[in-house]
Every structure is written in structure tokens, then in C-alpha cells.
Amino acid sequence: MPKLYVVATPIGNLNDLTPRMESALREADLIAAEDTRVTMKLLSRFGLKKPMASCHRHNEEDKTPELIARMLEENLVVALTCDAGTPGISDPGHLLVRAAWDAGIPVVPVSGPSAVATALSACGFDAREFAFYGFLPREKKDLREKLAAVHASGIPIAVLYESPHRIVALTEEICRVLPESKLCVCCDLTKKFESILRGNCQAVLETLRNNPNVEKGEYCVVVDLSAMPPRQTENSARPDAPAYVLQKMLEGLDIRDACDSAAMEGYARNDVYRAKIQIRNFLERLAEE
């Protein structure tokens, strides 16, 4: 009978391998791996040799129907793995899992390491309620809008992923948009050179800036928003987007910075864009008179 094991694998330290992970990999007829080279190292740890198929973000959509067809036709047991952690959590895998459900193939999760849970356990923040956002937008404007939306959600703890080349830029924007937040920045969790920074966002930012090795490793960031003043909701008394942008312009900002400020305050992007057009049209008509 076909079966799909969803196998969480170590996020760094191979000593986190469990007997149940070994059992699932040993039973599998085929390994669907994000990177076959990485999974081969795990198999060699157990002295296993298994057929493997590459299944990563760039080919998952095409590979999934092929894998499901093979599982049904050949009664294959497949183990799905990603490079580190749990498949489907900011990693490929959910398309294959969904297709297995749709095809009536049993899905068996094999729990194990997760950078999200590991970082939360070490941060010391009250994480009874948290939200995981994965990687945030790269563009500065989009990033600021997303951070504002994270704050506006009202959920006190946010967990993010970031690449080593962008961790300083991310922390700078957190300090700008969420200045009263606390951070726990975890790098290379469970690995030899694991490091964990914790404190107010400005102090963490300075430490990152002064670290010559800051662009090495993988980052998981926990943001504590509990000390931030609550954002106004849509039902709260506040000016509409055009009025807000005009007010900021009267305070000395140009229209672009005024619109950026509106986005940071949680105004919807479409509302800010319409406000920008309305104000520009008004100013043009005024100049013609």
C-alpha cells in the first residue's frame, strides 16, 4: 500500500536524528528530497542506500503528479525530506502532501527539529500566542508595510526567517517600524557556531553591525511586540488615507515620504495609492489656476 512519510530532519546537529526518522527512511522505497546531496548524508549516517528523486521549489509542481502516479502504480512508500527541519514550513513539500491526500494516499508525519520551535523555546518571551511569517518581502517599502501589518495583527510574538546577507537590513527596519520591540536573533541553531542574541531591537542591531561574521549562517528571528503600543484598528477614530497623507505633507514631508508613513501606520496599499493620485491631481489643478 502506498504511503507518504513527511520526515523532519536535523536543522544542524546530526545527533538530533531519531530512531523514528531512521525507521521511516529505512522503510521508504523512494526518498523525495529537496536536495539529494544533503539527504544522502543522512542516509549514510544510517548506512542506507535508497533511490532518490529531487523535489524542490522549482520543480515540485511538475514532479508531484509523476511521484503520485508512481506511488499508486507501484505501491511505493515515499519519504519526503527537506534540507533541514520540517518539510512544508518555508520549505517545499506541501504540494506533494496535498496531492497525496487528494489521491487517498496515507500521510504520516514524522516529527522532529524545527527552527521555529527551537527559537521560541530559547527566547524567553511569552509565546503562548505567536505567528510564523517565514521570509518577509525584500523591497524596503513592502517590508515596512508587512512589519506594520504584523504589529496591527495584535499577536504579541512573531517568528521570521532571514538570509545572512539581509539580517542587518531586516533588523534596521524592525527598529524603524517597531522601535519598542525586543528581539531574539538565532543563528545556526544546533550547529557548532550557534549564536543567540537577545535584547531590545537597537542593542541587537548594534551587535549585528559589529559582528564581522554576520553574513554567515541561517537566521531565525523572534520578535516580541508585547511592549509596543497597540495600533489603531479600522474602527478607531483616525483620518482616512488622503487626510493622513495631507497632514504629513503639512508637517514637512514630501508626498512620497508621507505615503510611506501612511503604509507604516497600517493603511492599505491601495488606499495609499489612491490618496497619492488624488492629492497629485488636486495639486496640479491648483497650480493651473
Salt bridges, closest charged atoms under 4 A:
GLU22 OE2 - ARG26 NH2 2.69
GLU27 OE2 - LYS3 NZ 3.32
ASP35 OD2 - ARG37 NH2 2.95
GLU74 OE2 - ARG70 NE 3.29
ASP126 OD2 - ARG128 NH2 2.59
ASP142 OD1 - ARG269 NH2 2.76
GLU145 OE1 - ARG269 NE 3.15
GLU172 OE2 - ARG209 NH2 3.06
GLU173 OE1 - ARG144 NE 2.76
ASP188 OD1 - LYS191 NZ 3.69
GLU206 OE2 - ARG209 NH1 2.93
GLU215 OE1 - HIS165 ND1 3.18
GLU251 OE1 - LYS248 NZ 3.38
GLU265 OE1 - ARG231 NH1 3.27
ASP271 OD1 - ARG274 NH2 2.56
